[in-house]
Amino acid sequence: MFAEELILHSRENRLEFQPQIHFLTGQPLARLRNAAEVPFDFQVTLWSGNRNHVFRRIADQFVVSFDIWEEKYSVTKLKAPRKTVSNLSAAAIESWCTSQMAIDLTGLPGNEKFWARFEVRAENPGGDGGLFRTGGISDSGISLTRLIEIFSRPPQRDQFHAALEAGPLTLDELRRRGGS
């Protein structure tokens, strides 16, 4: 776990995140440089009113690869709509993945307190298959049981994991200070 900063922006009716996390480091980077793809599980949780009421939660998985000849990265977002971007730097890949995790604020009153949590976890090689293993996703979306299972257990040794939080604050406060 890292005690880094989570910067929030409110744009239209979406909450965007700018976590100060660099997840293409350490063990995941070593695996990428050895020509392995590395899946990363992302989860964003928004509580409103109090920390017992989950207002909205989203999760996605991104599979990152590294082209050793071009020295550039590619990433595929697995949850619909599936997207792939390539030929980017590590910082651009991290930024792109983060931008895909914006959360809809429809129904959140401007004066209601909320808290946000942004999590990212690298899947270990030969591990549990991450968020989208068999049975982890259905026609109705990601299995809540699978989601809780992944993010509630402690990370394994040498597994990258970061969780950043912001709040309590209100949308009115966030908008007054320019979204950050």
C-alpha positions as CSV (number, residue, x, y, z in Angstrom):
1,M,0.0,0.0,0.0
2,F,1.2,3.5,-0.8
3,A,0.2,6.7,1.0
4,E,0.0,8.8,-2.1
5,E,-2.4,11.5,-3.1
6,L,-5.7,11.0,-4.9
7,I,-6.7,14.1,-6.9
8,L,-10.3,14.3,-8.0
9,H,-11.8,16.3,-10.9
10,S,-15.5,16.9,-11.6
11,R,-16.2,17.2,-15.3
12,E,-19.8,17.4,-16.4
13,N,-21.5,14.6,-14.4
14,R,-18.4,12.4,-14.0
15,L,-15.8,12.1,-11.3
16,E,-12.3,11.7,-12.8
17,F,-9.3,10.5,-10.9
18,Q,-5.7,11.5,-11.0
19,P,-4.0,9.2,-8.6
20,Q,-0.3,9.7,-8.0
21,I,0.4,6.0,-8.7
22,H,3.0,4.5,-10.9
23,F,2.0,0.9,-11.3
24,L,4.4,0.0,-14.1
25,T,7.3,-0.5,-11.7
26,G,8.9,-3.2,-9.7
27,Q,7.8,-6.8,-10.3
28,P,5.2,-5.9,-13.0
29,L,7.8,-3.9,-14.9
30,A,10.3,-6.8,-14.7
31,R,7.6,-9.2,-16.0
32,L,6.8,-6.8,-18.9
33,R,10.5,-6.5,-19.8
34,N,10.7,-10.3,-19.9
35,A,7.9,-10.3,-22.6
36,A,5.1,-11.3,-20.3
37,E,1.7,-9.6,-20.4
38,V,0.6,-8.2,-17.0
39,P,-3.1,-7.9,-16.0
40,F,-4.0,-5.1,-13.6
41,D,-7.3,-5.1,-11.7
42,F,-8.7,-1.6,-11.0
43,Q,-11.6,-0.7,-8.7
44,V,-13.2,2.6,-7.9
45,T,-15.6,2.9,-4.9
46,L,-17.7,6.0,-4.1
47,W,-19.5,6.2,-0.7
48,S,-22.1,8.9,-0.1
49,G,-23.6,10.2,3.2
50,N,-21.4,7.9,5.3
51,R,-18.8,5.2,4.8
52,N,-21.5,2.5,5.1
53,H,-23.4,3.5,1.9
54,V,-21.7,2.5,-1.3
55,F,-23.1,5.0,-3.9
56,R,-21.3,3.4,-6.9
57,R,-18.5,0.9,-7.5
58,I,-16.8,0.1,-10.8
59,A,-14.1,-2.4,-11.7
60,D,-12.1,-3.2,-14.8
61,Q,-9.1,-5.1,-15.9
62,F,-6.3,-3.9,-18.2
63,V,-3.7,-6.1,-19.7
64,V,-0.4,-4.4,-20.4
65,S,2.3,-5.6,-22.7
66,F,5.7,-4.3,-23.7
67,D,7.3,-4.2,-27.2
68,I,11.0,-4.8,-26.5
69,W,12.1,-3.7,-29.9
70,E,10.1,-0.4,-29.9
71,E,10.4,0.0,-26.2
72,K,6.7,1.1,-26.0
73,Y,3.7,-0.3,-24.2
74,S,0.3,-1.5,-25.3
75,V,-2.8,-2.0,-23.1
76,T,-6.2,-3.6,-23.6
77,K,-9.2,-2.7,-21.5
78,L,-11.2,-5.9,-21.1
79,K,-14.6,-4.7,-19.8
80,A,-17.0,-3.6,-22.6
81,P,-16.5,-1.5,-24.5
82,R,-13.2,-3.3,-25.1
83,K,-10.4,-0.9,-26.2
84,T,-6.7,-1.2,-27.1
85,V,-4.1,1.5,-27.3
86,S,-0.5,0.9,-28.3
87,N,2.9,2.5,-28.9
88,L,2.7,4.6,-25.7
89,S,5.2,5.4,-22.9
90,A,4.7,3.9,-19.4
91,A,3.3,7.3,-18.1
92,A,0.9,7.5,-21.0
93,I,-0.3,3.9,-20.3
94,E,-0.9,4.7,-16.6
95,S,-2.7,7.9,-17.5
96,W,-4.9,6.1,-20.1
97,C,-5.9,3.3,-17.7
98,T,-6.8,5.8,-15.0
99,S,-8.9,7.9,-17.4
100,Q,-11.0,4.8,-18.2
101,M,-12.1,4.6,-14.5
102,A,-14.2,7.8,-14.4
103,I,-17.4,7.3,-12.4
104,D,-20.9,8.6,-13.1
105,L,-22.2,11.0,-10.4
106,T,-25.9,11.0,-11.5
107,G,-28.0,11.1,-8.4
108,L,-25.4,12.4,-6.0
109,P,-26.6,15.7,-4.4
110,G,-24.1,18.5,-4.6
111,N,-24.2,19.1,-0.8
112,E,-23.9,15.4,0.3
113,K,-20.6,14.3,1.7
114,F,-18.8,11.6,-0.3
115,W,-15.6,9.5,-0.1
116,A,-13.7,8.0,-3.0
117,R,-11.2,5.1,-3.2
118,F,-9.1,4.2,-6.2
119,E,-7.4,0.8,-6.1
120,V,-5.1,-1.0,-8.5
121,R,-3.6,-4.5,-8.1
122,A,-1.2,-6.4,-10.5
123,E,-2.2,-10.0,-11.0
124,N,0.5,-12.4,-10.0
125,P,1.7,-14.9,-12.6
126,G,0.0,-18.3,-12.1
127,G,-2.2,-16.6,-9.5
128,D,-5.9,-16.6,-9.1
129,G,-6.8,-15.3,-12.5
130,G,-7.8,-11.9,-11.2
131,L,-11.2,-10.2,-11.6
132,F,-12.1,-11.7,-14.9
133,R,-11.3,-15.4,-14.4
134,T,-14.0,-18.0,-15.1
135,G,-17.1,-17.1,-13.1
136,G,-15.9,-13.6,-12.4
137,I,-18.1,-11.9,-15.0
138,S,-21.6,-12.7,-16.2
139,D,-24.2,-11.2,-18.5
140,S,-25.1,-8.7,-15.7
141,G,-21.5,-7.6,-15.2
142,I,-18.7,-8.4,-12.8
143,S,-19.6,-10.8,-9.9
144,L,-19.8,-8.8,-6.7
145,T,-18.6,-11.9,-4.8
146,R,-15.4,-12.0,-7.0
147,L,-14.9,-8.2,-6.7
148,I,-15.0,-8.4,-2.9
149,E,-12.8,-11.5,-2.8
150,I,-10.0,-9.9,-4.8
151,F,-9.9,-6.5,-3.1
152,S,-10.6,-7.7,0.5
153,R,-7.7,-10.1,0.8
154,P,-4.2,-8.8,1.4
155,P,-1.9,-8.6,-1.6
156,Q,0.5,-11.5,-2.0
157,R,4.3,-11.0,-1.5
158,D,5.8,-9.0,-4.3
159,Q,2.3,-8.2,-5.7
160,F,1.8,-4.5,-6.6
161,H,-1.1,-3.0,-4.8
162,A,-2.1,0.6,-4.2
163,A,-5.2,2.1,-2.7
164,L,-5.7,5.8,-2.4
165,E,-8.6,7.7,-0.8
166,A,-10.1,11.2,-0.8
167,G,-12.8,12.7,1.3
168,P,-15.0,13.6,3.0
169,L,-16.0,16.3,0.6
170,T,-19.0,17.4,-1.5
171,L,-19.4,18.0,-5.2
172,D,-20.2,21.7,-4.4
173,E,-16.8,22.0,-2.6
174,L,-15.0,20.1,-5.4
175,R,-16.5,22.4,-8.1
176,R,-15.8,25.5,-6.1
177,R,-12.1,24.7,-5.9
178,G,-11.9,24.0,-9.6
179,G,-12.4,20.3,-9.6
180,S,-9.2,19.3,-7.9
